[in-house]
Amino acid sequence: MFSSLLKGVMNMDPSPLFLLCVVLHGVPNINSEGGCRLFLRVYQSLQVVCTSAVYHVRAVQTDRVYFVLQPAQLLKGDIMVVCYNKNHQTASREVIFRLQFHTGIIHGRPLLFPKEDLDTAYIGTVVVVVVGLLGSLMQ
């Protein structure tokens, strides 16, 4: 995608977008009893704009998780999404993945980030983690 921008094949779209949902495929099995307790933080220009609810994912549900952001977040510019596992015993959190993107590259379609494109990805899993962003462009 970045090479398309450099070659002029793709242009940056200056429109803001609504971030509705983040989908995590291949959820890591973190807790000793199985599963995990995941939540997202969304940053715009390094400022927190949204924290999702905590999703309790059981070991048998590790195919995918949908983080629905309510209300949908109007975003523009540099965005960072961080997914954490919340340890209910110690109240600490552990980064599961971190990704960054610019809203100008979305162009009305979901983006997929394979594990190798994430800044940080949980190393305790052999499952490939893919994050999909579903956005709705402002008209």
TILUMMI-687383 format. One record per residue: x negated, y, z of N, C-alpha, C in turn; residue in three letters. Coordinates in steps of 0.001 Angstrom, whole numbers, plus 500000, padded with zeros to 6 digits. Atoms other than C-alpha are relative to their C-alpha. Layout:
<rs>
@npx:X, npy:Y, npz:Z, capx:X, capy:Y, capz:Z, cpx:X, cpy:Y, cpz:Z, code:ALA
...
</rs>
This chain:
<rs>
@npx:499173, npy:498818, npz:500000, capx:500000, capy:500000, capz:500000, cpx:499124, cpy:501252, cpz:500000, code:MET
@npx:500876, npy:498842, npz:499932, capx:497183, capy:502408, capz:500878, cpx:499329, cpy:500247, cpz:498658, code:PHE
@npx:500629, npy:499835, npz:501310, capx:495498, capy:501751, capz:497534, cpx:500971, cpy:500617, cpz:498996, code:SER
@npx:498988, npy:499395, npz:500879, capx:498776, capy:502659, capz:495772, cpx:500076, cpy:501505, cpz:500205, code:SER
@npx:500010, npy:498561, npz:499720, capx:498695, capy:506040, capz:497508, cpx:498776, cpy:500659, cpz:499383, code:LEU
@npx:501238, npy:499432, npz:500533, capx:495073, capy:506622, capz:496515, cpx:500001, cpy:500067, cpz:498477, code:LEU
@npx:499954, npy:500047, npz:501466, capx:495724, capy:505656, capz:492884, cpx:501095, cpy:500879, cpz:499420, code:LYS
@npx:498918, npy:499158, npz:500476, capx:498766, capy:507938, capz:492667, cpx:501215, cpy:499231, cpz:499528, code:GLY
@npx:498856, npy:500821, npz:500387, capx:501141, capy:505030, capz:492010, cpx:501178, cpy:500278, cpz:500927, code:VAL
@npx:498965, npy:499720, npz:499002, capx:503067, capy:505833, capz:495198, cpx:499776, cpy:501408, cpz:500552, code:MET
@npx:500075, npy:498662, npz:499423, capx:503841, capy:509311, capz:496509, cpx:500536, cpy:499986, cpz:501418, code:ASN
@npx:499487, npy:499849, npz:498643, capx:504440, capy:510404, capz:500081, cpx:501373, cpy:500655, cpz:499933, code:MET
@npx:498654, npy:499444, npz:499920, capx:508105, capy:511080, capz:500839, cpx:500069, cpy:500876, cpz:501250, code:ASP
@npx:499994, npy:499114, npz:498833, capx:508459, capy:514145, capz:503126, cpx:501253, cpy:499890, cpz:500875, code:PRO
@npx:498742, npy:500101, npz:499250, capx:511941, capy:513122, capz:504346, cpx:499802, cpy:499240, cpz:501309, code:SER
@npx:500010, npy:500799, npz:498769, capx:512436, capy:511985, capz:507943, cpx:500835, cpy:498742, cpz:499796, code:PRO
@npx:499189, npy:501208, npz:500084, capx:513989, capy:508592, capz:508580, cpx:500523, cpy:499635, cpz:501372, code:LEU
@npx:499489, npy:500574, npz:498763, capx:516076, capy:506862, capz:511199, cpx:499390, cpy:498614, cpz:500145, code:PHE
@npx:500498, npy:501329, npz:499686, capx:514298, capy:503906, capz:512759, cpx:501088, cpy:499289, cpz:500781, code:LEU
@npx:498861, npy:500707, npz:499424, capx:517073, capy:501445, capz:513517, cpx:499594, cpy:498743, cpz:500743, code:LEU
@npx:500285, npy:501336, npz:499488, capx:515394, capy:498143, capz:514238, cpx:498552, cpy:499632, cpz:499701, code:CYS
@npx:501314, npy:500600, npz:500215, capx:512020, capy:496452, capz:514626, cpx:500180, cpy:498503, cpz:500203, code:VAL
@npx:499844, npy:501455, npz:499943, capx:511898, capy:492725, capz:513930, cpx:498626, cpy:499372, cpz:500200, code:VAL
@npx:501246, npy:500716, npz:499730, capx:509159, capy:490543, capz:515406, cpx:500212, cpy:498532, cpz:499661, code:LEU
@npx:499942, npy:501413, npz:500390, capx:508666, capy:487160, capz:513712, cpx:498845, cpy:499271, cpz:500676, code:HIS
@npx:501057, npy:500770, npz:499355, capx:506702, capy:484468, capz:515536, cpx:499656, cpy:500544, cpz:501365, code:GLY
@npx:500177, npy:499445, npz:498656, capx:507117, capy:485519, capz:519159, cpx:499051, cpy:499108, cpz:500795, code:VAL
@npx:500927, npy:500821, npz:499219, capx:504204, capy:484379, capz:521351, cpx:500641, cpy:499463, cpz:501272, code:PRO
@npx:499533, npy:500634, npz:498771, capx:504904, capy:482016, capz:524250, cpx:498983, cpy:500338, cpz:501088, code:ASN
@npx:500995, npy:499431, npz:499100, capx:503161, capy:483948, capz:527030, cpx:500086, cpy:499456, cpz:501415, code:ILE
@npx:499837, npy:500391, npz:498601, capx:504594, capy:483014, capz:530405, cpx:499795, cpy:498505, cpz:500176, code:ASN
@npx:500271, npy:501418, npz:499737, capx:503628, capy:479708, capz:532011, cpx:501269, cpy:499156, cpz:499928, code:SER
@npx:498731, npy:500730, npz:500084, capx:507311, capy:478723, capz:532223, cpx:500616, cpy:500094, cpz:498610, code:GLU
@npx:499529, npy:499875, npz:501373, capx:507759, capy:479646, capz:528563, cpx:500703, cpy:501320, cpz:499765, code:GLY
@npx:499334, npy:498758, npz:500367, capx:508979, capy:482720, capz:526755, cpx:499233, cpy:501236, cpz:500418, code:GLY
@npx:500605, npy:498721, npz:499644, capx:508298, capy:486370, capz:527485, cpx:501100, cpy:501038, cpz:500211, code:CYS
@npx:499087, npy:498872, npz:499763, capx:509916, capy:489708, capz:528426, cpx:499433, cpy:501192, cpz:499235, code:ARG
@npx:500575, npy:499020, npz:500914, capx:509301, capy:492128, capz:525567, cpx:500775, cpy:501311, cpz:499980, code:LEU
@npx:499375, npy:498707, npz:500267, capx:509960, capy:495822, capz:525092, cpx:499087, cpy:500808, cpz:499097, code:PHE
@npx:500727, npy:499134, npz:500929, capx:508902, capy:498502, capz:522597, cpx:499904, cpy:501414, cpz:500532, code:LEU
@npx:500122, npy:498551, npz:499840, capx:507627, capy:502038, capz:522902, cpx:499684, cpy:500562, cpz:498627, code:ARG
@npx:500212, npy:499346, npz:501286, capx:507825, capy:504292, capz:519869, cpx:499430, cpy:501385, cpz:500274, code:VAL
@npx:500678, npy:498715, npz:499843, capx:505473, capy:507273, capz:519614, cpx:500048, cpy:500750, cpz:498675, code:TYR
@npx:500094, npy:499119, npz:501166, capx:505642, capy:510206, capz:517210, cpx:498953, cpy:501042, cpz:500345, code:GLN
@npx:501117, npy:499093, npz:499718, capx:502434, capy:512240, capz:517038, cpx:499496, cpy:499814, cpz:501432, code:SER
@npx:500523, npy:500425, npz:498693, capx:501279, capy:510382, capz:520194, cpx:500877, cpy:500378, cpz:501192, code:LEU
@npx:499046, npy:499714, npz:498929, capx:504342, capy:511475, capz:522211, cpx:501076, cpy:498916, cpz:500010, code:GLN
@npx:498964, npy:501032, npz:499906, capx:506771, capy:508824, capz:523497, cpx:501347, cpy:500601, cpz:499622, code:VAL
@npx:498665, npy:499538, npz:500388, capx:510140, capy:509251, capz:521786, cpx:501080, cpy:498986, cpz:500356, code:VAL
@npx:499001, npy:501027, npz:499722, capx:511821, capy:505959, capz:522686, cpx:499346, cpy:498812, cpz:500690, code:CYS
@npx:500376, npy:501273, npz:499387, capx:511493, capy:502943, capz:524965, cpx:501216, cpy:499095, cpz:499912, code:THR
@npx:498875, npy:500924, npz:500173, capx:513641, capy:499928, capz:524161, cpx:500348, cpy:499324, cpz:501316, code:SER
@npx:499647, npy:500870, npz:498876, capx:515431, capy:497667, capz:526575, cpx:498999, cpy:498847, cpz:500041, code:ALA
@npx:500842, npy:501187, npz:499873, capx:513528, capy:494638, capz:527880, cpx:500789, cpy:498800, cpz:499483, code:VAL
@npx:499374, npy:501183, npz:500587, capx:514355, capy:491527, capz:525843, cpx:499397, cpy:498759, cpz:500641, code:TYR
@npx:500437, npy:501252, npz:499381, capx:514153, capy:488226, capz:527729, cpx:500040, cpy:498915, cpz:498931, code:HIS
@npx:500099, npy:500984, npz:501069, capx:512933, capy:485718, capz:525155, cpx:499617, cpy:498659, cpz:500619, code:VAL
@npx:500283, npy:501342, npz:499478, capx:513138, capy:482066, capz:526156, cpx:499090, cpy:499254, cpz:499032, code:ARG
@npx:500954, npy:500762, npz:500815, capx:510602, capy:479538, capz:524871, cpx:500651, cpy:499405, cpz:498755, code:ALA
@npx:499319, npy:500599, npz:501155, capx:513218, capy:478023, capz:522543, cpx:500450, cpy:501043, cpz:498977, code:VAL
@npx:499546, npy:498917, npz:500884, capx:513972, capy:481439, capz:520934, cpx:498853, cpy:500688, cpz:499284, code:GLN
@npx:501183, npy:499276, npz:500449, capx:510508, capy:482236, capz:519635, cpx:499868, cpy:500162, cpz:498486, code:THR
@npx:500053, npy:499790, npz:501443, capx:511388, capy:482384, capz:515924, cpx:499910, cpy:501486, cpz:499669, code:ASP
@npx:500038, npy:498549, npz:500236, capx:512166, capy:486123, capz:515930, cpx:500820, cpy:500722, cpz:501057, code:ARG
@npx:499283, npy:499115, npz:499082, capx:513366, capy:489008, capz:518071, cpx:500315, cpy:501282, cpz:499247, code:VAL
@npx:499581, npy:498724, npz:500587, capx:515334, capy:492053, capz:516882, cpx:500059, cpy:501032, cpz:501110, code:TYR
@npx:499944, npy:498879, npz:499074, capx:514624, capy:495239, capz:518820, cpx:500878, cpy:501066, cpz:499352, code:PHE
@npx:499083, npy:499003, npz:500543, capx:517638, capy:497429, capz:518082, cpx:499847, cpy:501265, cpz:500836, code:VAL
@npx:500209, npy:498735, npz:499295, capx:516946, capy:501058, capz:518958, cpx:501309, cpy:500767, cpz:500041, code:LEU
@npx:498735, npy:499279, npz:499828, capx:520000, capy:502803, capz:520378, cpx:499783, cpy:501211, cpz:500884, code:GLN
@npx:499595, npy:499710, npz:501379, capx:520423, capy:505477, capz:519373, cpx:498806, cpy:499850, cpz:499055, code:PRO
@npx:501064, npy:500050, npz:501003, capx:518460, capy:505175, capz:516138, cpx:499145, cpy:501255, cpz:500142, code:ALA
@npx:500928, npy:498896, npz:499786, capx:515393, capy:507401, capz:516269, cpx:499668, cpy:500711, cpz:498694, code:GLN
@npx:500367, npy:499188, npz:501156, capx:514911, capy:510230, capz:513773, cpx:498510, cpy:500302, cpz:500103, code:LEU
@npx:501453, npy:499898, npz:499947, capx:511203, capy:510159, capz:512963, cpx:499454, cpy:500614, cpz:498725, code:LEU
@npx:500681, npy:499437, npz:501158, capx:508836, capy:512019, capz:510683, cpx:498520, cpy:500121, cpz:500326, code:LYS
@npx:501440, npy:499859, npz:499823, capx:505088, capy:511818, capz:510265, cpx:499345, cpy:498726, cpz:500506, code:GLY
@npx:500772, npy:501123, npz:499470, capx:502631, capy:509608, capz:512133, cpx:500744, cpy:499335, cpz:501144, code:ASP
@npx:499224, npy:500773, npz:499029, capx:504374, capy:506864, capz:514117, cpx:499144, cpy:498840, cpz:500500, code:ILE
@npx:500634, npy:501181, npz:499423, capx:502983, capy:504238, capz:516486, cpx:501066, cpy:499228, cpz:500763, code:MET
@npx:499077, npy:500885, npz:499291, capx:505012, capy:501271, capz:517741, cpx:499148, cpy:499016, cpz:500792, code:VAL
@npx:500738, npy:500920, npz:499138, capx:503680, capy:499289, capz:520699, cpx:501003, cpy:499062, cpz:500651, code:VAL
@npx:499168, npy:501016, npz:499357, capx:505231, capy:496039, capz:521920, cpx:499248, cpy:499477, cpz:501217, code:CYS
@npx:500591, npy:500464, npz:498745, capx:504592, capy:494993, capz:525517, cpx:500748, cpy:498782, cpz:500516, code:TYR
@npx:499391, npy:501051, npz:499190, capx:505230, capy:491889, capz:527587, cpx:499985, cpy:500505, cpz:501435, code:ASN
@npx:499882, npy:499516, npz:498623, capx:506488, capy:492878, capz:531032, cpx:499931, cpy:498810, cpz:500952, code:LYS
@npx:500130, npy:501043, npz:498989, capx:505317, capy:490680, capz:533898, cpx:500915, cpy:500359, cpz:501152, code:ASN
@npx:499011, npy:499665, npz:498972, capx:508263, capy:490580, capz:536297, cpx:499468, cpy:499795, cpz:501410, code:HIS
@npx:500544, npy:500227, npz:498661, capx:506115, capy:489388, capz:539217, cpx:499076, cpy:501123, cpz:500446, code:GLN
@npx:500971, npy:498968, npz:499629, capx:503420, capy:492074, capz:539109, cpx:500382, cpy:501387, cpz:499501, code:THR
@npx:499544, npy:498738, npz:500598, capx:505314, capy:494830, capz:537248, cpx:498967, cpy:500594, cpz:499043, code:ALA
@npx:500976, npy:499532, npz:500977, capx:502340, capy:495066, capz:534886, cpx:500512, cpy:499703, cpz:498591, code:SER
@npx:499621, npy:500249, npz:501385, capx:502523, capy:495028, capz:531104, cpx:498750, cpy:499672, cpz:499191, code:ARG
@npx:501085, npy:500438, npz:500868, capx:500401, capy:493503, capz:528371, cpx:500388, cpy:500327, cpz:498565, code:GLU
@npx:499724, npy:499655, npz:501396, capx:500134, capy:494741, capz:524779, cpx:500082, cpy:498722, cpz:499168, code:VAL
@npx:499813, npy:501123, npz:500919, capx:501511, capy:492194, capz:522293, cpx:499573, cpy:500406, cpz:498590, code:ILE
@npx:500503, npy:499456, npz:501253, capx:501009, capy:494315, capz:519189, cpx:500120, cpy:501507, cpz:500023, code:PHE
@npx:499958, npy:498554, npz:500201, capx:500364, capy:497883, capz:518158, cpx:499871, cpy:500222, cpz:498500, code:ARG
@npx:500095, npy:499678, npz:501418, capx:501017, capy:499268, capz:514693, cpx:500220, cpy:501487, cpz:499803, code:LEU
@npx:499862, npy:498588, npz:500336, capx:500778, capy:502667, capz:513088, cpx:500372, cpy:500121, cpz:498527, code:GLN
@npx:499616, npy:499740, npz:501383, capx:502350, capy:504043, capz:509933, cpx:500437, cpy:501449, cpz:499891, code:PHE
@npx:499488, npy:498660, npz:500278, capx:503450, capy:507290, capz:508334, cpx:501355, cpy:499832, cpz:499324, code:HIS
@npx:498646, npy:500137, npz:500553, capx:507136, capy:507761, capz:507533, cpx:500045, cpy:500276, cpz:498500, code:THR
@npx:500027, npy:499674, npz:501421, capx:506193, capy:509077, capz:504091, cpx:499797, cpy:498816, cpz:499081, code:GLY
@npx:500234, npy:501169, npz:500853, capx:505373, capy:505561, capz:502870, cpx:501165, cpy:499022, cpz:499988, code:ILE
@npx:498921, npy:500979, npz:499866, capx:508688, capy:503890, capz:503726, cpx:500862, cpy:499920, cpz:498746, code:ILE
@npx:499248, npy:499974, npz:501258, capx:510699, capy:504930, capz:500639, cpx:501249, cpy:499128, cpz:500011, code:HIS
@npx:498700, npy:500654, npz:499959, capx:513978, capy:503356, capz:501789, cpx:500003, cpy:498489, cpz:500043, code:GLY
@npx:500032, npy:501465, npz:499926, capx:512830, capy:499759, capz:502188, cpx:499269, cpy:499571, cpz:501273, code:ARG
@npx:500706, npy:500493, npz:498809, capx:511689, capy:497634, capz:505115, cpx:498508, cpy:499822, cpz:499722, code:PRO
@npx:501436, npy:500248, npz:500091, capx:507956, capy:497421, capz:505756, cpx:499672, cpy:498740, cpz:500772, code:LEU
@npx:500462, npy:501190, npz:499301, capx:506275, capy:494170, capz:506693, cpx:498529, cpy:500172, cpz:500332, code:LEU
@npx:501375, npy:499905, npz:499541, capx:503091, capy:494180, capz:508724, cpx:499537, cpy:498613, cpz:500441, code:PHE
@npx:500526, npy:501281, npz:499535, capx:501305, capy:490811, capz:508817, cpx:499030, cpy:500222, cpz:501164, code:PRO
@npx:500823, npy:499910, npz:498794, capx:499238, capy:490079, capz:511919, cpx:498676, cpy:500712, cpz:499735, code:LYS
@npx:501305, npy:499386, npz:500278, capx:495988, capy:491142, capz:510233, cpx:500091, cpy:501506, cpz:499773, code:GLU
@npx:499833, npy:498558, npz:500183, capx:497438, capy:494632, capz:509581, cpx:500316, cpy:500741, cpz:501296, code:ASP
@npx:499687, npy:499366, npz:498720, capx:498250, capy:495287, capz:513244, cpx:498713, cpy:500418, cpz:500689, code:LEU
@npx:501179, npy:499528, npz:499278, capx:495819, capy:497310, capz:515376, cpx:499624, cpy:499038, cpz:501114, code:ASP
@npx:500192, npy:500963, npz:498921, capx:496233, capy:494879, capz:518246, cpx:501044, cpy:498924, cpz:499795, code:THR
@npx:499032, npy:501095, npz:500075, capx:497862, capy:491465, capz:518132, cpx:499619, cpy:498974, cpz:501053, code:ALA
@npx:500219, npy:500953, npz:498914, capx:498244, capy:488984, capz:520966, cpx:499217, cpy:498797, cpz:499493, code:TYR
@npx:500870, npy:501067, npz:500473, capx:495467, capy:486394, capz:520650, cpx:500364, cpy:498625, cpz:500532, code:ILE
@npx:499624, npy:501281, npz:499432, capx:497151, capy:483643, capz:522646, cpx:500966, cpy:499202, cpz:499150, code:GLY
@npx:499056, npy:500706, npz:500866, capx:499289, capy:482541, capz:519708, cpx:499354, cpy:499689, cpz:498657, code:THR
@npx:500490, npy:500350, npz:501332, capx:498543, capy:480770, capz:516448, cpx:501029, cpy:500358, cpz:498933, code:VAL
@npx:498936, npy:499621, npz:500924, capx:501801, capy:481948, capz:514888, cpx:499665, cpy:501360, cpz:499387, code:VAL
@npx:500206, npy:498712, npz:500652, capx:501458, capy:484727, capz:512322, cpx:501118, cpy:500943, cpz:500424, code:VAL
@npx:499031, npy:499007, npz:499556, capx:503177, capy:487834, capz:513677, cpx:500261, cpy:500962, cpz:498852, code:VAL
@npx:499608, npy:499051, npz:501037, capx:505092, capy:489905, capz:511138, cpx:501045, cpy:500921, cpz:500598, code:VAL
@npx:499065, npy:499014, npz:499483, capx:506890, capy:493098, capz:512065, cpx:500674, cpy:500668, cpz:498823, code:VAL
@npx:499255, npy:499316, npz:501049, capx:509624, capy:494482, capz:509852, cpx:500664, cpy:501229, cpz:500569, code:GLY
@npx:499356, npy:498760, npz:499587, capx:510861, capy:498041, capz:510121, cpx:501156, cpy:500265, cpz:499061, code:LEU
@npx:498838, npy:499674, npz:500806, capx:514334, capy:498860, capz:508933, cpx:500316, cpy:501461, cpz:500236, code:LEU
@npx:499752, npy:498577, npz:499852, capx:514810, capy:502526, capz:508291, cpx:501069, cpy:500464, cpz:499042, code:GLY
@npx:498990, npy:499411, npz:500865, capx:517506, capy:504689, capz:506792, cpx:499569, cpy:501423, cpz:499717, code:SER
@npx:500462, npy:498663, npz:500352, capx:516320, capy:507764, capz:504918, cpx:501117, cpy:501018, cpz:500118, code:LEU
@npx:499050, npy:498887, npz:499958, capx:518022, capy:511089, capz:505484, cpx:500280, cpy:500428, cpz:498562, code:MET
@npx:499650, npy:499562, npz:501353, capx:519880, capy:512243, capz:502386, cpx:500193, cpy:501493, cpz:499992, code:GLN
</rs>
